Amino acid sequence: MAVMDTQSATASPAGLIARLRALLGGSHETSVTKRLAGTIFLIRVLSAALAYFSQILLARWMGGSDYGVYVYVWTWVLLLGSMMDFGISASAQKIIPEYRTRGEHALLRGFLSGSRWMTFIVSSIVSLLLAGVVKGLSPWIDANAIVPLYVGCLTLPAFVVANTQDGIARSHDWMQLGLMPQFIVRQSLIIGLTAGAVVLGFNLGATAAMLASTAAVWIAMIGQMIVLNRKLGNHVEPGTRAYDFRGWLAISLPILMVESFYLLLSYTDVLVLQQFRSSEEVGVYFAVIKTLALVSFIHYAMAATTAHRFAEYHAQGDKARLSAYVAHAIQWTFWPSLAATIALLAFGKPLLWLFGPQFVVGYDIMFIAAVGLLVRAAIGPVERLLNMLGHQHICALAYALAFVMNVVLCVLLVPRFGGHGAAAATSISLAFETVLLFWIVRRRLGLHVLAFGKRRS
């Protein structure tokens, strides 16, 4: 009878709330991580809903051909914009905790301002050079893509600074400030601006959609900068600033190699598909990838939450705490990813239908693409662990090998199998990358970084 009463109390709404508070409450680092990762995940889910909604609207308003051009150009913006910050957005989660731990406040203040100025200036110069490249290659580029590509060049400096500010904010556990401007404000502005153009009677082609996206990126970045400066002013004591640009780059550039090869691995399928298949097929494949994005968001949430804590525990020399924290991060990456994958595959057809009836043909591609995402989730955010502990060079090599494999497989499979070949190439490459990272962490750190199996002591 007492057992039944206990079970009844646990199953009641009050009991469920109590269990949820016990799971997410508390000040222990695992509880804090769950709350912060939960915050990031919710932001990314809301962002995914907004992005999904915006992509559906754009696909219907623009038509298959223009939408395919927009996807192609926006993919280049995402790829290049994420690489042009020298890896500062990721290395900030290593540099800032180390400066705080060692009490190097002048260097900390210098990094908080100097990193943003550095990335803005260099990305502006690179954007001008890229515009020149577009002009030089214009005879060989699809005529409908030339003007959108120029607009994409205007987007890059703001995109890069926003990424840098995101890394700074996350290093202070300001997850909403780091992510909201990029993933919520920006998406909302894209929807509002494109909807306004349609209501006013403008033809929403690829150029107009890119102009709206560019305006959204700049507005969101400036707003984020204003709020971040205010919070840093209250959090960091004023004083002299020291700038160690060479030291920052020494840490950041190897991490940039890791991030770059990962991004290339992520976007190679879309870019190769564009070269061999029609814009309509690119649009269908992109819709499939967007539908599966929820799985990637879980991995991203844990990586964004845990990276600076890996660096902090390593700087403190607390190996036991680091090992336990890594195991926790892996568990909270894989099992939610598995649940999300099952749900998305179950409802894949109606989700794709939202883009338009013609997009449902990509449903079976979802199963192929999901394999790679699940395999990667099985080892959690170990690439961040390697980067934060100074093993970024070997991590970059693993990503480079996976990227080369992906390019080769895409070139071999895409011309014959289209989107199915692109998904297969990416999944095989992700599985290869996962095996390499597992082996590297096992050999160099002596950790069992797998969601199941016995953890090494």
Secondary structure, 3 states (H helix, E strand, C coil): CHHHHHHHHHHCHHHHHHHHHHHHCCCCHHHHHHHHHHHHHHHHHHHHHHHHHHHHHHHHHHCHHHHHHHHHHHHHHHHHHHHCCCCHHHHHHHHHHHHHHHCCHHHHHHHHHHHHHHHHHHHHHHHHHHHHHHHHHHHHCCHHHHHHHHHHHHHHHHHHHHHHHHHHHHHCCCHHHHHHHHHHHHHHHHHHHHHHHHHCCCCCCHHHHHHHHHHHHHHHHHHHHHHHHHHHHHHCCCCCCCCCHHHHHHHHHHHHHHHHHHHHHHHHHHHHHHHHCCHHHHHHHHHHHHHCHHHHHHHHHHHHHHHHHHHHHHHHCCHHHHHHHHHHHHHHHHHHHHHHHHHHHHCHHHHHHCCCHHHHHHHHHHHHHHHHHHHHHCCCCHHHHHHHCCCHHHHHHHHHHHHHHHHHHHHHHHHHHCHHHHHHHHHHHHHHHHHHHHHHHHHHHCCCCCCCCCCCC
